[in-house]
Each structure stands twice: as C-alpha cells, then as structure tokens.
Amino acid sequence: MKTPLLTCLLALGCHAALIAQQLKAPESLRSTTVPVVPAPSKTPSTEEIDKLAEEAQKALFNSVDKTGGSKAGASSADRTQYTPYASSTPMRLPVQKLEDPALWAKDSVHKIAVMEIAFGGARETVMIELFPNSAPQTVNNFIDHCDSGFYNGLAFHRAIEGFLVQTGDPLTSDESARIKWGTGGEDKTIPAEIKLPHRVGAVAMARRSDRVNPERRSNGSQFYVTLGNYGALEGKYTVFGQVVSGLETIKHISIMPVDANDCPVARIEIKSIKVINQKGPMQVPAMASGEGLRYVKPDAARGMVSRFFHHVW
C-alpha cells in the first residue's frame, strides 16, 4: 500500500512544479535592477562657493533690471564692479515724507548741489538736496569733490530706463577708455552710512559687491540716482541726497540709446557741480504748474552775469 501512495504523491509534486514554472511571479516579488548610486561629488571650494554666490547676485540684479526698464542687460552687471546689486533680504528703512522745497521754513538752511549737465546740445540743471546729518562722511567727501572740480567733465556711464543713471567715474574723462568705464574711483573708499531709504530721485553711492566688500564701503566718487522704488536695494547702499529739481532730466538720460554695457552712446557730461547753502524756501518759476516742478536756481549758484540778468529781467 505504501508504494502506490508514494508514487501518487510524487506524481502530484511533479505536476505542481510544472505549473509553477508556467506562472509569472507577482510584481512585488519580481527581482528589479538596483540603480547605481553615483559617487558623491567633490565638496566645492570656498572660491567656487564665492563665484556661485556672485553669479546668483548678478542674476538677481538682472531680474530687477528687466522688470524696471526695457534696456537692462547682463553685460553691464558682468563688467561694472561698482553697480548696485539686488538683494533677496532687504532691510526695511523708515520712509519719511519729503517736504516741498517751496515750503521750507524761512529760517531753514539746506545744502544743495547744483549740477549742470551738457545734454542734447544744451545745458540742463539738476539740484540735489544733501543730507549731512544722515551721511556726514559721504556728504563731506562729495562736497570736497565738487569744490575741487573733480566731477567737471565726467560723463554718465550707465543708464537703465526705470531704474537708475550713474556717473562719477574718473575714467569717463577719457573717451577712448570706454571699455573701462564703471571701474574707477576706488583709490579711496568711504565707510557705509546706511540710514536712508531708496525712493524715486534718491542719490546714493555705488560700491563693490559684498563678496569683496563685506563692510559695504562706498566707492570714492561714483554715485547714482534711482528712478524707481526698489526695496531690494535697501540696507545695501548709502543714500546721501535727493533730487529736488530736474528729475525729468535724469529720466530723459535714462532712456537715451545705450551700448551693450548700458552706457549712453552720445556723451552726456557733467559741466560742473556747485554746493551752496539754500536759506529759506526755493522759488518756483512764475509760469510753472503740475508735477515735476523745476525750482529757480539760487543766486549763490549763478555767475555774476547770470545773476545780474536774472534780477534785471
């Protein structure tokens, strides 16, 4: 009896094995190819990290250019060492309402930089109120340059519509050195005095990037005028003045044809900057109306002949 039973069981076992070979295993039990894990990459060096940070900073600045104006380009950010860069972590500075210069108190005294610009075949006047209480070292340095005639004959080397115009580079006195424009004025730097916010018409000092200038010291002479409220610049650059007359001239400069480095193709030159003490309110021309008023240039900023004819006529 044992032999037939064993034979039967053996036959059933062989039949089950044949069936198992013909059936597919469930997906969860099938073997899979194990992916090859790449070897960990080399840890980047400090220099490589700095380079990546600088490139990211420039990319942020270029994005501000593109949203602020139609002529922004990466080339100028690559070339200019002293250009304002955007920041992803802006510092919020208190914004105070600007007082109309025509309403300044009679006993008040304001420092005004009167800038004469050769532009479009004529001379235009831009007046800037300086803020020595907020940026004393920066204002003193600026006044020294003005009194010595340092800025006379320098050109605007950067113009971006809706963002800023920039000047003050001593290299711009040489038209043949255009390729280097935007890299001068670093013989002397000024400690950061970052207290005032950027707003339309704010005047601030340019500087080198945080990577090589962690103290955010200002360039010795280059300055720019903003044409938009860019909060991303806050807490990064020293604002030391505000355009109070002639902002339309600055806006016109910003829309002039420029080359690949955002440098105006036609030369736009500072003829002179004279700093005077304005006592009391500034006068508005009798026929002036509407926004963007131009104020009468103070007598202290006029030559003898101009002063005579101004009072006679």
DOTILUM-574935 format. One record per residue: residue in three letters; x, y, z of N, C-alpha, C, CB in turn. Coordinates in steps of 0.1 Angstrom, whole numbers, plus 2048, in hexadecimal, padded with zeros to 3 digits. Last residue first. Glycine has a CB too. Example, Ala and Ser with C-alpha at 12.3 -4.5 7.8 and 13.67 -1.06 7.14 Angstrom:
REM residues 2
SER8807EA8478897F584788180084F88D7FA839ALA8847C784E87B7D384E8847DF84E8717D385A
***
This chain:
REM residues 313
TRP89ED83766892D7F75E888D78766897D76753VAL8AFD8977B8AAD9477289ED9076B8B5D98768HIS8B4D707878ADD7A78F8A8D867868B7D80799HIS8C1D637728B5D5D7798ADD677808BAD51782PHE8D6D7376B8CBD737628BED6C7688CED6B756PHE8E6D6E7828E2D7C77F8D5D7B7768EDD83777ARG8EBD537818E4D5978D8DED6678A8EDD59799SER8FAD5176A8EDD4A76B8E4D507768EED3B76CVAL911D5F772909D647678FBD5E76890FD61759MET91AD4F788917D5D78A90ED6277F924D6578AGLY909D2E789915D37786911D4678891BD35778ARG8F7D1E7A38F8D25796905D2C7958EDD2E794ALA8F4D147BC8F9D0A7B28FAD117A48EFCFE7B1ALA8E9D287CA8F6D247CE8FCD1A7C48F6D1D7DCASP8CFD2A7C08D9D347BC8E7D2F7BF8D7D417C2PRO8C1D0A7B78C5D147C18CFD1E7BC8C9D0E7CELYS8ABD0479D8B8D027A28BCD0D7AB8C2D01796VAL88ACFC7A4893D0679F8A1D047A588ED157A2TYR87FCDA79E880CE67A688BCF07A1884CE27B5ARG867CC978C875CCD78D875CDA79587BCCF77ELEU850CAF794854CBD793863CBF79484DCC579FGLY841C9779284FC9878C853CA678B850C9177FGLU81FCA1789829C9A790837C9B78A825C8B791GLY812CC4784812CB578381ECAF78B814CB1775SER825CE0779819CDA77E81ACCB77D80CCDF777ALA835D00775836CF2777828CED77D841CEE781MET838D1B77182FD1476882ED0576B833D1775AALA84AD2378583CD28786833D2077D83DD36781PRO85ED0979585BD1278A84DD16789860D0C77DVAL861D087B885CD017AC85AD0C7A184ECFA7AFGLN87CD0A7D0871D117C786ED087BB876D1E7C3MET87FCFA7EF884CFC7E2878D027D9889CEF7DCPRO880D0981187AD01806880D047F886BD04805GLY8A0D0E823892D0F82088DD0781588FD1E81ELYS8BED0C8138B8D1181F8A9D1481B8BED1E824GLN8D4CF48088C7CFB8058C0CFF8118BFCF17FCASN8F5CF48028ECCF480D8DFCFB8098F2CFA81AILE903CE07E78FFCED7ED8F6CEA7F98F9CF77E3VAL919CD17D1911CCF7DD90FCDC7E4918CC57E7LYS919CCA7AF91CCD47B9913CD27C591BCE27B4ILE927CB979591ECB87A0922CC27AB91ECA97A6SER928CBA77192CCBF77E922CBA78892ECCE77ELYS923CA975B92CCB5759931CBA766924CC0752ILE921C8875491FC9275F929C9D75C922C8B76DGLU913C7C73591FC8073E91BC8A749929C87735ILE90EC63720907C6C729910C6F7348F9C6572EARG915C586FF91BC5C70C911C66713928C6370AALA901C3E6F2905C4C6F190AC516FF8F9C556ECVAL8FDC256FF905C266F390AC346F18FDC216E6PRO8FEC1D7218F8C25717902C2770B8F5C3371CCYS902BFB72A909C0872A903C1171E918C07728ASP8FBBE172B8F2BEB7318F8BF97328EDBE673EASN90CBD271C90FBD372A906BDD73191EBD772CALA904BD3702902BC7709905BC771890ABBC703ASP8F8BF67038FFBEB6FD8FDBDE70590FBED6FCVAL8DAC096FF8E5C047078ECBF96FF8E2C00715PRO8C5C266FB8CBC196F58D8C166FC8CEC1B6E6MET8B4C317198BDC3370E8C2C267088C8C3D711ILE8A6C2F7308A0C297248A8C2C718892C2E722SER8B4C3D7448B2C2E7468ACC277398A9C2B751ILE8B2C5773D8BFC5173C8BDC4173C8C8C55747HIS897C5C74589BC5C7378A8C5573489BC6B732LYS89AC5A761892C5075A895C5074B883C5375CILE8AAC717658AFC647688A7C597618AFC61778THR897C8475E8A3C837568AAC757598ADC8E75AGLU884C81771880C7D76388DC7C75B877C8875ELEU890C8B78888EC7C78788BC78778884C77790GLY893CA678E89ACA0782899C917818A8CA4782SER896CA77B1892CAE7A489ACA8799895CBD7A6VAL89DC967C4892C9E7C788DCA67BB895CA87D3VAL8ABC777CB8A9C817C089CC897C48A7C7A7B2GLN8BCC717E88B0C707E28AEC7B7D78A4C707ECGLY8D7C5F7FA8D0C6B7F48C3C677ED8DAC717EAPHE8E2C488028E7C548098E0C608038F6C55807VAL8E2C258098DAC308038DEC3D80A8CBC2E804THR8F6C0B8068F5C1780D8EEC22805903C1C812TYR8E8BEA8038F0BF57FE8EDC028058ECBF77EFLYS8D9BD78118E5BD380A8EEBDE8058E0BCA7FEGLY8C0BDE81B8C9BD88248D6BD481E8C3BCD82BGLU8AFBD77FC8AFBDD80A8B9BD68138A1BDC810LEU8ABBCC7E48B8BD37E68B9BD87F58B9BDE7DDALA892BC27E489DBB87E48AABBE7E689DBB07D7GLY880BD77E0883BD27ED88FBC97EE877BCC7F3TYR881BEF7CA886BE17CA88ABDD7D9892BDF7C1ASN870C047BA870C007C8874BF27C9863C037D0GLY883C157A1878C0C7A587AC087B4878C0079DLEU89AC2279B88EC26794882C1D797890C26785THR8B7C2E7AC8ADC247A98A0C2A7A38A9C1C7B6VAL8D7C377A38CAC3C7A68BFC327A28C7C4A79FTYR8F8C317B08EDC2E7A78E0C357AC8EBC1F7A5PHE91CC367B090FC377B6904C347AB90DC457BDGLN93FC327B6933C2F7AE926C307B6935C217A8SER953C377C994DC427C1941C3F7BA957C487B8GLY95BC227D9960C2F7DC959C3A7D596EC307DAASN941C0B7E394BC0F7D994FC1E7DC946C0E7CASER93CC02805938C087F8944C0B7F0930C157FBARG93CBE2815942BEF81393EBF5805951BEF816ARG933BCA81E92ABD281692FBE081591CBD281BGLU941BB782B93DBC2833935BCC82B94ABC9837PRO946BA481793CBA1820938BAD829941B96829ASN950BA47FB94FBB0802944BAD80D94BBBC7F9VAL950B8E7EC95DB947ED95CBA07F6963B977E0ARG935B877EF93FB7C7EF94DB827F293FB757E2ASP925B9E7EC927B987FA933B8E7FA91BB927FFSER934BB37D292ABA97D792FBA47E5929B9D7CEARG93BBD67D493EBC97CF935BBF7D794CBC57D2ARG923BF27CE92EBEB7D5930BDD7CF92ABE97E4ALA915C137CC917C057C7922BFF7CF91AC057B8MET900C277E090EC237DC90EC157D7918C257E7ALA8E2C387D58EAC2F7DE8F7C2C7D88E2C227E0VAL8C5C4A7D68D3C4A7D18DBC427DA8D8C597CFALA8A3C467CB8ADC447D58BBC447CF8ABC377DEGLY88FC467B8898C527B98A2C517C488FC5D7BBVAL87AC317C987CC387BC884C457BE86FC3B7B5ARG88EC227E3881C267DD884C2D7D087AC307E7HIS89EC117FD89EC157EE890C197EB8A3C097E5PRO8A3C1E81E89EC158148A0C1A80688FC13817LEU8C0C238338B5C2882C8B0C1E8218B9C36826LYS8D6C1683E8CBC1A8478BFC1E8408D0C26850ILE8F5C0D83D8E8C088378DDC0B8418E9BF9834GLU911C14837908C1C83F8F9C1983A90BC2B83FALA930C04834922C0483191AC0C83B91DBF5832PRO94EC1882D946C0F836937C10833948C12845ILE95BC1A80D955C2181894DC1782094CC2D813THR97BC187FB96DC147FE968C1B80B96DC04800LYS990C207E098BC247ED97DC1E7EF98CC337F0ASP993C147C899FC187CF99CC1C7DE9A6C257C8GLU97EC0F7B997FC067C598CC0A7CC97FBF87C1GLY977C1A7A1973C217AD975C197BA965C257ACGLY96BC04786974C0D78D96FC1379A978C18784THR95BBF5777964BED78096DBF778896CBE4778GLY94CC03765945BFC76F94DBF477993BBF2769TRP95FBFD748956C0674F94DBFD75994CC0E746LYS96FBEE738971BED746968BF674E980BF2749ILE966BF471E966BE6722968BE4731970BDD71BARG96DC0F71B95FC0B71E95EBFC723957C0C711ALA983C1E717984C13721976C0E72498AC1972ESER980C33706986C27700987C1C70A994C2A6FBGLU977C4771696DC4170D973C34708969C4A702ASP97DC4E736984C4A72A97BC42721991C4172ESER96DC5274B972C5F74597AC5B73897CC6674FTHR966C3B75695EC3F74B962C4D745950C41750LEU976C3576B97BC3075E972C3575397AC2175FPRO969C3E782973C4777C978C4276E97FC48785ASP946C3B784953C3378295DC3C77C950C27779GLY92FC49787939C4B791945C4378F933C4879ETHR90FC3878291AC4077E924C41789915C4E77AGLN8F0C2A7788FBC29780907C3177A900C1B783VAL8CDC2577C8D8C2A7748E3C2B77D8D4C3776DLEU8B3C0A77F8BDC147848C6C1A7798C6C0D78EPHE898C0177689FBFC7818A9C067878A7BEF77DGLY88BC0A75F883C0676A88AC01776879BFB766GLU8A6C0174B899C0774C891C02757891C0573FILE8C6C077548BCBFC7538AEC027558BFBF075CALA8E6C1074E8D8C1574D8CFC0974A8D7C20742ARG907C1A7548FDC107558EFC167558FFC07762HIS918C2F75491CC2374D912C1874E929C1F753PHE919C5174E910C46753914C3A74C901C4A752ALA93BC5F75192EC5B74A926C51752932C5573DLEU94CC7C75D949C6E75D93CC6B756949C6976CGLY94FC9875E954C91752952C82752962C94750ASN952C9A780951CA2774957C9A768958CAF775TYR958C8D79794DC8778F94CC8E781940C88796PHE96CC9C7A396FC8E7A0965C8979696FC857ACGLY96CCB57AE96ACB479F96CCA679A973CBD798SER96ECB97C897BCB77C1979CB67B2982CAB7C6ASP953CB97D095BCC57D2968CC47CA95ECC77E0CYS94CC9E7CB946CA97C494ECB57C4938CAB7C9HIS95CC907DD95EC8D7CF958C997C7957C807CBASP952C9A7F5960C9C7F2963C9A7E3969C937FAILE938C917F493AC9F7F3949CA27EF936CA6800PHE93DC757F7937C7A7EB939C897E9928C777EBASN948C75811950C7080694AC757F8950C61805ASN931C7E81F93EC8681F947C82814945C8382DVAL91FC6981A91CC77815929C7F815912C7D81ETHR92CC54827929C53819927C6181391DC4A816GLN92DC5D841939C5A83A937C5A82B93FC4D83FPRO910C6084791AC6B848927C6984091DC6E856ALA8F4C58842900C5283C90BC5C83C8FDC4D82DSER8E1C668518E0C578508ECC5184A8D4C54847ASN8E9C808508E6C7B85D8E5C6B85C8D9C80862PRO8ECC868358F8C8583D8F5C7F84B8FFC9283FPHE8DEC8281A8D9C7E8288E5C7C8318D0C72827LEU8D6C987FF8DFC8F8068DAC8D8148EDC95805GLU8C1C9B7E38C3C9E7F18CBC947F78B5C9F7F8ILE8CACA47C38CAC997CC8CBC9E7DA8D5C8F7C9MET8C0CAE7A38C3CB27B08C0CA77BA8BBCBF7B4VAL8CACB27828C4CA978B8C9CAD7998C8C9A788THR8C7CC27638CACC47718C3CB977A8C7CD2776GLU8D6CBF7438CACBD74C8CFCBD75A8C4CAF749ARG8DFCCD7248E2CCA7328D6CC973B8EBCD6738ALA8DFCBC7048DCCC770D8E1CC371B8CDCCA70DGLY8E3CA56F68E7CB26F08E4CBE6F88E0CB36E2GLY8DBC907078D3C946FB8D6CA16F58C4C94700PHE8ECC9E7228E3C9371E8DBC987128DAC8E729ALA900CA473B8FFCA772D8F8C9B72790ECA8727ILE8F5CAF75B8F7CA47528F6CA87438EEC98755GLU8FCCBB77B8FACBF76D8FECB4764901CCC76AMET8EFCB879B8F7CB17908F2CB67828F5CA2792VAL8F1CC37BA8ECCC87AD8F4CC27A28EBCD77ACALA8E9CB77D88F3CB67CE8ECCB97C18F9CA77CEILE8E1CC77F68DCCC47E98E8CC37DF8D2CCE7E4LYS8D8CC68178E3CC580E8DECC08018EECBC814HIS8C2CDE8278C4CD18218D0CD18178B7CCD819VAL8B5CED8428C0CED8398C2CDF8348CDCF2841SER898D0184D89FCF584B8ABCF6841895CEA845ASP889D17850895D1785889DD0A856892D19867LYS872D1184187BD1D83D888D1D844873D29841ALA86ECEE83986CCFA842876D0583E86FCF5851TRP862CE481986CCE382386BCF082C87BCE381DLEU851CE280484BCE5811855CE481C840CDA813ALA85FCDC7EE858CE97EE852CED7FB84ECEA7E3PRO866CC27F3870CCC7F586ACDB7F487BCCC7EAASP851CAD804852CB67F885CCC17FB844CBB7F4GLU85FC92815859C9F81685BCA780985ECA7822LEU858C70814860C7B810858C88810866C78802LYS852C5A82F84CC62824855C6E82183EC67828GLN868C3F835862C4B83985DC5382D86CC54842VAL86AC1E83B869C27830861C34836861C21824PRO882C0984B876C1284C876C1C841876C1985ALEU88BBEB83A88FBF8840883C0184189BBFE839ARG890BC983A886BD483988ABE0841878BCE83FMET8A7BB98268A5BBF83389ABCA8328B2BC4839PRO8A1B9B8128A2BAA8148A0BAE823899BB180BTHR8ACB828078A9B848148AAB938178B1B7C81ESER8B5B807ED8A9B797F08A4B7B7FE8ABB6A7EDSER8C0B9D7DC8C1B947E78B4B8D7EA8C6B9B7F3ALA8D1BAA7BE8C5BA77C68C8B9D7D18B9BA27BDTYR8ECBC07BD8E6BB37BA8DABB17C38F1BA87BDPRO8FABDD7AE8F1BD77B88ECBCA7B48E6BE17BBTHR91CBDA7A190EBDB79F905BD67AA90ABD4792TYR937BD879F931BE07AA922BE37A7939BED7AAGLN940BC978B943BC479893BBCC7A2952BC579BTHR933BC076C934BCB776936BC6784928BD4775ARG930BA875E93BBB175B93DBBB767939BB874FASP919B9A764925B93764932B9C764926B8A757ALA906BAE762909BA976F916BA17708FDBA0774SER907BB374790CBBD74F90FBB875D902BC8750SER8FDB9A73D90AB9E73A910BA974390BBA372CALA8E2B967428ECB9074B8FAB957498ECB81749GLY8CDBB37408D4BA873A8DFBA27438DBBAC72DALA8B1BC87398BABC27428C1BB673C8B3BBD74FLYS89FBD772C8ACBD77268B6BCF72F8B1BE4723SER886BDA738887BD272C894BD072687EBD8721GLY883BD775C885BDE74F887BD5744891BE7751GLY87CBC677187CBD577387DBDC766886BD977CTHR87EBAC76A871BB176F870BC077086EBAA77CLYS899BAB76388FBA8759881BAC75D88FB99757ASP8A6BB377B8A8BBB76F89CBB87658B5BB8768VAL89FB9D78B89ABAB78F89BBB47838A2BB179BSER8AEB8A77E89FB8877F899B9678389BB7E789ASN8C8B937838C3B937758B4B927758C9B8776DPHE8CAB8D79E8CAB9B79A8C4B9C78B8D9BA079ALEU8C9B7279E8BEB797A58BEB877A08C0B797B4ALA8E0B6D7918D4B6878B8C8B707918D2B5978CLYS8F3B767A38F2B7D7968E4B7978F8FDB7A78DGLN8F0B637B78EDB717BA8EBB797AD8F9B777C2ALA8F8B4C7AA8EAB4D7AE8E6B5B7B18E8B447BBGLU913B527A690AB5079B8FCB5179E90DB43794GLU91BB537C191CB5F7B9913B5E7AD92AB627B5ALA917B387C8910B437CF90FB507C7915B467DDLEU92AB2C7B891CB297B6913B347BD918B1B7BCLYS941B377C393EB397B592FB377B2946B317ABASP941B2D7DC940B3B7DA93CB3E7CC94EB427DDILE943B117D6937B167DD936B257DB938B137ECGLU95DB117CC952B0D7C3945B127C9951AFE7C1GLU96CB197E296CB217D6960B1E7CD979B207CETHR968B037F3963B117F7962B1A7EB96CB17802SER95EAE67DF968AEF7E7961AFC7EA974AF17DFPRO946ACC7E394BAD87DC954AE07E593FAE17D7THR94EAAA7E5949AB67ED94FAC27E694DAB47FCLYS946A957CA951A9C7D294BAA87D995CAA07C9SER92AA7F7CC932A897C593CA907CF92AA947BEPRO928A5C7D4926A6A7D892FA737D1927A6C7E7ALA920A477B9929A4B7C4927A597C7938A487C0PRO8FFA3D7B290BA437AE914A477BB909A507A6VAL8F1A1D7B48F2A2A7BB8FFA317B88F1A287CBVAL8DFA0C79D8EDA0F7A28EDA1C7A88F7A0E796PRO8C29F97A78C9A057A08D6A077A68C0A117A2VAL8BD9D77A28C19E17AC8C89ED7A58CA9DB7B7THR8A29C97918B09CE7908B39D879A8B39D3781THR88F9B17A38919BD79C89F9C179B8899C97A2SER87B9937A488899A7A78899A679E8949907A4ARG85A9917B18649907A68719987A985E996799LEU8489957C485298B7C785D98A7BC84C97E7C9SER8359A77BB83C9AA7C78489A17CA8339AB7D3GLU82A99A7A58339A57A383B9A87AF82B9B279FPRO82B9767A88259837AA82F98E7A981E9837B8ALA83896178D83896579B83197379C8469667A0LYS82594E77682D95A77982C95D787829966770LEU82592B76F81E936775828941778817933782GLN83491576782C91C75D826929762822913757GLN83F90A77E84891077484191876A85090576DALA82890178A82F90C79083891378683690879DILE8228EA77B8198F577B82090278080C8F2784LEU8388D97828368DE77482D8EA7738318D276BALA8338D679D83F8DD79983E8E278B84B8D479AALA81B8C779C81B8D47A28278DC79E81A8D37B1HIS8258AF79181B8B778A81A8C578F80D8B078BCYS8368A57A583B8A97988328B279083F89D790GLY8238A17B982D8AB7BB8348AF7AE8388A57C4LEU81388C7AE80D8997B18188A47B38048987BEALA8278787AE82187D7A181B88A7A381787379CLEU82B8747C98368797C083187E7B384086D7BDLEU81386A7D18188777D682387D7CE81C8757E5CYS8138527C380885C7C080D86A7C57FB8587C8THR8288447CE8288477C081E8527BC82583A7B8LEU81F8417E882B84A7E582C84E7D78388437E9LEU80A8307E380783D7E98138477E780583C7F9PRO8168187D980D8207D180A82E7D67FF8197CFTHR8268127F182C8157E482281D7DB8308087DDLYS81580C80681D81880782281C7FA828815810MET8087F480080080080080980D8007F780080C
***
